[in-house]
Amino acid sequence: MMKIFTTQLMSYLKRITEQEELAIEDGSRLLAQASVGDGTIYFYGYKELEGVTMEATKSSELIPNAKPLFDENGKMAEVEREDRVILFTHRSSDEEAIQIAKELAEKDLQIVGVSAKVKDLEQDLETITDVHIDSKLLRPLIPDDDGSRYGFPALITSLFVYYAINFTLKEIMSEYE
Protein backbone atom coordinates (compact mmCIF):
# COMPACT_ATOMS: atom_id res chain seq x y z
CA MET A 1 0.00 0.00 0.00
CA MET A 2 2.67 2.51 1.01
CA LYS A 3 4.60 1.96 -2.21
CA ILE A 4 1.48 2.68 -4.29
CA PHE A 5 0.67 5.72 -2.15
CA THR A 6 4.22 7.08 -2.33
CA THR A 7 4.51 6.53 -6.09
CA GLN A 8 1.17 8.19 -6.75
CA LEU A 9 1.89 11.09 -4.40
CA MET A 10 5.30 11.74 -5.94
CA SER A 11 3.64 11.81 -9.35
CA TYR A 12 1.26 14.55 -8.20
CA LEU A 13 4.07 16.59 -6.63
CA LYS A 14 6.07 16.30 -9.84
CA ARG A 15 3.10 17.48 -11.92
CA ILE A 16 2.63 20.47 -9.63
CA THR A 17 6.33 21.33 -9.98
CA GLU A 18 6.31 20.99 -13.77
CA GLN A 19 2.89 22.37 -14.66
CA GLU A 20 2.26 25.07 -12.04
CA GLU A 21 5.63 26.83 -11.97
CA LEU A 22 4.33 30.00 -13.68
CA ALA A 23 1.18 30.14 -11.57
CA ILE A 24 3.26 29.71 -8.41
CA GLU A 25 5.51 32.56 -9.51
CA ASP A 26 2.53 34.78 -10.41
CA GLY A 27 0.85 34.00 -7.09
CA SER A 28 4.03 34.72 -5.18
CA ARG A 29 4.45 38.06 -6.96
CA LEU A 30 0.88 38.99 -6.09
CA LEU A 31 1.47 38.10 -2.44
CA ALA A 32 4.80 39.96 -2.45
CA GLN A 33 2.91 43.18 -3.14
CA ALA A 34 1.48 42.97 0.37
CA SER A 35 4.86 42.10 1.88
CA VAL A 36 6.65 45.00 0.19
CA GLY A 37 3.96 47.44 1.26
CA ASP A 38 2.11 47.68 4.53
CA GLY A 39 -0.20 44.81 3.70
CA THR A 40 -1.05 41.51 5.28
CA ILE A 41 -1.27 38.14 3.55
CA TYR A 42 -4.42 36.42 4.78
CA PHE A 43 -4.62 32.61 4.63
CA TYR A 44 -7.71 30.44 4.48
CA GLY A 45 -7.68 26.65 4.47
CA TYR A 46 -10.88 24.65 4.00
CA LYS A 47 -11.35 21.88 6.60
CA GLU A 48 -8.04 20.08 7.19
CA LEU A 49 -6.29 22.53 4.87
CA GLU A 50 -6.41 24.89 7.82
CA GLY A 51 -3.06 23.19 8.45
CA VAL A 52 -1.61 25.42 5.72
CA THR A 53 -2.81 28.49 7.63
CA MET A 54 -1.11 27.15 10.75
CA GLU A 55 2.10 26.53 8.80
CA ALA A 56 2.03 30.07 7.36
CA THR A 57 1.33 31.81 10.67
CA LYS A 58 2.79 29.68 13.48
CA SER A 59 5.59 27.48 12.17
CA SER A 60 9.32 27.88 11.76
CA GLU A 61 8.64 28.43 8.03
CA LEU A 62 6.04 31.16 8.41
CA ILE A 63 5.45 33.96 5.97
CA PRO A 64 6.02 37.46 7.39
CA ASN A 65 2.81 39.48 7.71
CA ALA A 66 0.68 36.33 7.37
CA LYS A 67 -2.54 36.01 9.36
CA PRO A 68 -5.58 33.73 9.29
CA LEU A 69 -8.49 35.10 7.24
CA PHE A 70 -10.92 33.98 9.94
CA ASP A 71 -10.50 34.24 13.70
CA GLU A 72 -11.30 31.40 16.11
CA ASN A 73 -14.94 32.58 16.23
CA GLY A 74 -15.33 32.37 12.45
CA LYS A 75 -15.29 36.14 11.89
CA MET A 76 -13.56 37.29 8.72
CA ALA A 77 -10.69 39.75 9.11
CA GLU A 78 -11.08 43.33 7.93
CA VAL A 79 -9.13 42.93 4.70
CA GLU A 80 -7.89 46.17 3.09
CA ARG A 81 -6.89 46.92 -0.51
CA GLU A 82 -3.16 46.64 0.28
CA ASP A 83 -3.71 43.12 1.68
CA ARG A 84 -3.72 39.86 -0.27
CA VAL A 85 -5.64 36.64 0.34
CA ILE A 86 -4.72 33.05 -0.48
CA LEU A 87 -7.43 30.40 -0.34
CA PHE A 88 -6.65 26.66 -0.11
CA THR A 89 -9.44 24.20 -0.82
CA HIS A 90 -9.81 20.65 -2.13
CA ARG A 91 -11.42 21.33 -5.50
CA SER A 92 -12.05 24.44 -7.56
CA SER A 93 -15.77 23.64 -7.27
CA ASP A 94 -15.91 23.90 -3.44
CA GLU A 95 -18.84 26.22 -2.74
CA GLU A 96 -17.54 27.63 0.54
CA ALA A 97 -14.28 28.80 -1.04
CA ILE A 98 -16.16 30.17 -4.06
CA GLN A 99 -18.44 32.22 -1.77
CA ILE A 100 -15.46 33.59 0.16
CA ALA A 101 -13.65 34.44 -3.08
CA LYS A 102 -16.75 36.18 -4.46
CA GLU A 103 -17.13 38.25 -1.29
CA LEU A 104 -13.47 39.29 -1.44
CA ALA A 105 -13.57 39.96 -5.20
CA GLU A 106 -16.60 42.25 -4.72
CA LYS A 107 -14.34 44.36 -2.47
CA ASP A 108 -11.80 44.45 -5.32
CA LEU A 109 -9.23 42.46 -3.32
CA GLN A 110 -6.40 40.45 -4.88
CA ILE A 111 -6.78 36.68 -4.37
CA VAL A 112 -4.69 33.60 -5.02
CA GLY A 113 -6.62 30.32 -5.14
CA VAL A 114 -5.11 26.89 -4.63
CA SER A 115 -7.27 23.88 -5.47
CA ALA A 116 -7.52 20.90 -7.78
CA LYS A 117 -9.05 22.16 -11.02
CA VAL A 118 -12.39 20.56 -11.85
CA LYS A 119 -12.84 20.74 -15.62
CA ASP A 120 -15.77 22.16 -17.55
CA LEU A 121 -17.25 24.38 -14.87
CA GLU A 122 -18.80 27.69 -15.81
CA GLN A 123 -17.72 29.30 -12.55
CA ASP A 124 -15.20 28.00 -10.06
CA LEU A 125 -12.40 29.22 -7.85
CA GLU A 126 -10.14 29.66 -10.87
CA THR A 127 -12.55 32.06 -12.60
CA ILE A 128 -12.94 34.24 -9.50
CA THR A 129 -9.36 34.50 -8.25
CA ASP A 130 -6.60 36.62 -9.78
CA VAL A 131 -4.18 33.68 -9.82
CA HIS A 132 -5.09 30.01 -9.51
CA ILE A 133 -2.66 27.21 -8.72
CA ASP A 134 -3.88 23.72 -9.55
CA SER A 135 -3.04 21.32 -6.71
CA LYS A 136 -4.01 18.46 -9.07
CA LEU A 137 -5.48 16.05 -6.49
CA LEU A 138 -9.11 15.28 -7.40
CA ARG A 139 -9.52 11.79 -5.93
CA PRO A 140 -7.94 9.40 -3.44
CA LEU A 141 -4.81 7.61 -4.59
CA ILE A 142 -5.17 3.95 -3.59
CA PRO A 143 -7.74 1.63 -5.19
CA ASP A 144 -9.55 -0.75 -2.84
CA ASP A 145 -10.77 -4.25 -3.69
CA ASP A 146 -14.39 -3.08 -3.88
CA GLY A 147 -13.60 -0.42 -6.51
CA SER A 148 -13.55 2.50 -4.08
CA ARG A 149 -10.44 4.55 -3.37
CA TYR A 150 -8.77 5.91 -0.23
CA GLY A 151 -5.75 7.99 0.70
CA PHE A 152 -6.58 11.62 -0.17
CA PRO A 153 -3.48 13.64 0.84
CA ALA A 154 -4.90 17.11 0.12
CA LEU A 155 -2.97 18.63 3.01
CA ILE A 156 0.31 17.23 1.66
CA THR A 157 -0.23 18.62 -1.85
CA SER A 158 -1.41 21.95 -0.39
CA LEU A 159 1.62 22.19 1.88
CA PHE A 160 3.82 21.41 -1.12
CA VAL A 161 2.26 24.37 -2.96
CA TYR A 162 2.63 26.50 0.18
CA TYR A 163 6.35 25.76 0.37
CA ALA A 164 6.78 26.49 -3.35
CA ILE A 165 5.08 29.85 -2.80
CA ASN A 166 7.06 30.53 0.36
CA PHE A 167 10.41 29.80 -1.32
CA THR A 168 9.49 31.87 -4.38
CA LEU A 169 8.28 34.70 -2.16
CA LYS A 170 11.62 34.66 -0.30
CA GLU A 171 13.46 34.92 -3.64
CA ILE A 172 11.28 37.83 -4.74
CA MET A 173 11.67 39.64 -1.43
CA SER A 174 15.47 39.26 -1.56
CA GLU A 175 15.38 41.40 -4.72
CA TYR A 176 13.92 44.27 -2.66
CA GLU A 177 16.56 44.12 0.09
C-alpha positions as CSV (number, residue, x, y, z in Angstrom):
1,M,0.0,0.0,0.0
2,M,2.7,2.5,1.0
3,K,4.6,2.0,-2.2
4,I,1.5,2.7,-4.3
5,F,0.7,5.7,-2.2
6,T,4.2,7.1,-2.3
7,T,4.5,6.5,-6.1
8,Q,1.2,8.2,-6.8
9,L,1.9,11.1,-4.4
10,M,5.3,11.7,-5.9
11,S,3.6,11.8,-9.4
12,Y,1.3,14.5,-8.2
13,L,4.1,16.6,-6.6
14,K,6.1,16.3,-9.8
15,R,3.1,17.5,-11.9
16,I,2.6,20.5,-9.6
17,T,6.3,21.3,-10.0
18,E,6.3,21.0,-13.8
19,Q,2.9,22.4,-14.7
20,E,2.3,25.1,-12.0
21,E,5.6,26.8,-12.0
22,L,4.3,30.0,-13.7
23,A,1.2,30.1,-11.6
24,I,3.3,29.7,-8.4
25,E,5.5,32.6,-9.5
26,D,2.5,34.8,-10.4
27,G,0.8,34.0,-7.1
28,S,4.0,34.7,-5.2
29,R,4.5,38.1,-7.0
30,L,0.9,39.0,-6.1
31,L,1.5,38.1,-2.4
32,A,4.8,40.0,-2.5
33,Q,2.9,43.2,-3.1
34,A,1.5,43.0,0.4
35,S,4.9,42.1,1.9
36,V,6.7,45.0,0.2
37,G,4.0,47.4,1.3
38,D,2.1,47.7,4.5
39,G,-0.2,44.8,3.7
40,T,-1.1,41.5,5.3
41,I,-1.3,38.1,3.6
42,Y,-4.4,36.4,4.8
43,F,-4.6,32.6,4.6
44,Y,-7.7,30.4,4.5
45,G,-7.7,26.6,4.5
46,Y,-10.9,24.7,4.0
47,K,-11.3,21.9,6.6
48,E,-8.0,20.1,7.2
49,L,-6.3,22.5,4.9
50,E,-6.4,24.9,7.8
51,G,-3.1,23.2,8.4
52,V,-1.6,25.4,5.7
53,T,-2.8,28.5,7.6
54,M,-1.1,27.2,10.7
55,E,2.1,26.5,8.8
56,A,2.0,30.1,7.4
57,T,1.3,31.8,10.7
58,K,2.8,29.7,13.5
59,S,5.6,27.5,12.2
60,S,9.3,27.9,11.8
61,E,8.6,28.4,8.0
62,L,6.0,31.2,8.4
63,I,5.5,34.0,6.0
64,P,6.0,37.5,7.4
65,N,2.8,39.5,7.7
66,A,0.7,36.3,7.4
67,K,-2.5,36.0,9.4
68,P,-5.6,33.7,9.3
69,L,-8.5,35.1,7.2
70,F,-10.9,34.0,9.9
71,D,-10.5,34.2,13.7
72,E,-11.3,31.4,16.1
73,N,-14.9,32.6,16.2
74,G,-15.3,32.4,12.5
75,K,-15.3,36.1,11.9
76,M,-13.6,37.3,8.7
77,A,-10.7,39.8,9.1
78,E,-11.1,43.3,7.9
79,V,-9.1,42.9,4.7
80,E,-7.9,46.2,3.1
81,R,-6.9,46.9,-0.5
82,E,-3.2,46.6,0.3
83,D,-3.7,43.1,1.7
84,R,-3.7,39.9,-0.3
85,V,-5.6,36.6,0.3
86,I,-4.7,33.0,-0.5
87,L,-7.4,30.4,-0.3
88,F,-6.7,26.7,-0.1
89,T,-9.4,24.2,-0.8
90,H,-9.8,20.6,-2.1
91,R,-11.4,21.3,-5.5
92,S,-12.0,24.4,-7.6
93,S,-15.8,23.6,-7.3
94,D,-15.9,23.9,-3.4
95,E,-18.8,26.2,-2.7
96,E,-17.5,27.6,0.5
97,A,-14.3,28.8,-1.0
98,I,-16.2,30.2,-4.1
99,Q,-18.4,32.2,-1.8
100,I,-15.5,33.6,0.2
101,A,-13.7,34.4,-3.1
102,K,-16.8,36.2,-4.5
103,E,-17.1,38.3,-1.3
104,L,-13.5,39.3,-1.4
105,A,-13.6,40.0,-5.2
106,E,-16.6,42.2,-4.7
107,K,-14.3,44.4,-2.5
108,D,-11.8,44.4,-5.3
109,L,-9.2,42.5,-3.3
110,Q,-6.4,40.5,-4.9
111,I,-6.8,36.7,-4.4
112,V,-4.7,33.6,-5.0
113,G,-6.6,30.3,-5.1
114,V,-5.1,26.9,-4.6
115,S,-7.3,23.9,-5.5
116,A,-7.5,20.9,-7.8
117,K,-9.1,22.2,-11.0
118,V,-12.4,20.6,-11.9
119,K,-12.8,20.7,-15.6
120,D,-15.8,22.2,-17.6
121,L,-17.3,24.4,-14.9
122,E,-18.8,27.7,-15.8
123,Q,-17.7,29.3,-12.5
124,D,-15.2,28.0,-10.1
125,L,-12.4,29.2,-7.9
126,E,-10.1,29.7,-10.9
127,T,-12.6,32.1,-12.6
128,I,-12.9,34.2,-9.5
129,T,-9.4,34.5,-8.2
130,D,-6.6,36.6,-9.8
131,V,-4.2,33.7,-9.8
132,H,-5.1,30.0,-9.5
133,I,-2.7,27.2,-8.7
134,D,-3.9,23.7,-9.6
135,S,-3.0,21.3,-6.7
136,K,-4.0,18.5,-9.1
137,L,-5.5,16.0,-6.5
138,L,-9.1,15.3,-7.4
139,R,-9.5,11.8,-5.9
140,P,-7.9,9.4,-3.4
141,L,-4.8,7.6,-4.6
142,I,-5.2,4.0,-3.6
143,P,-7.7,1.6,-5.2
144,D,-9.6,-0.8,-2.8
145,D,-10.8,-4.3,-3.7
146,D,-14.4,-3.1,-3.9
147,G,-13.6,-0.4,-6.5
148,S,-13.6,2.5,-4.1
149,R,-10.4,4.5,-3.4
150,Y,-8.8,5.9,-0.2
151,G,-5.7,8.0,0.7
152,F,-6.6,11.6,-0.2
153,P,-3.5,13.6,0.8
154,A,-4.9,17.1,0.1
155,L,-3.0,18.6,3.0
156,I,0.3,17.2,1.7
157,T,-0.2,18.6,-1.8
158,S,-1.4,21.9,-0.4
159,L,1.6,22.2,1.9
160,F,3.8,21.4,-1.1
161,V,2.3,24.4,-3.0
162,Y,2.6,26.5,0.2
163,Y,6.4,25.8,0.4
164,A,6.8,26.5,-3.3
165,I,5.1,29.9,-2.8
166,N,7.1,30.5,0.4
167,F,10.4,29.8,-1.3
168,T,9.5,31.9,-4.4
169,L,8.3,34.7,-2.2
170,K,11.6,34.7,-0.3
171,E,13.5,34.9,-3.6
172,I,11.3,37.8,-4.7
173,M,11.7,39.6,-1.4
174,S,15.5,39.3,-1.6
175,E,15.4,41.4,-4.7
176,Y,13.9,44.3,-2.7
177,E,16.6,44.1,0.1
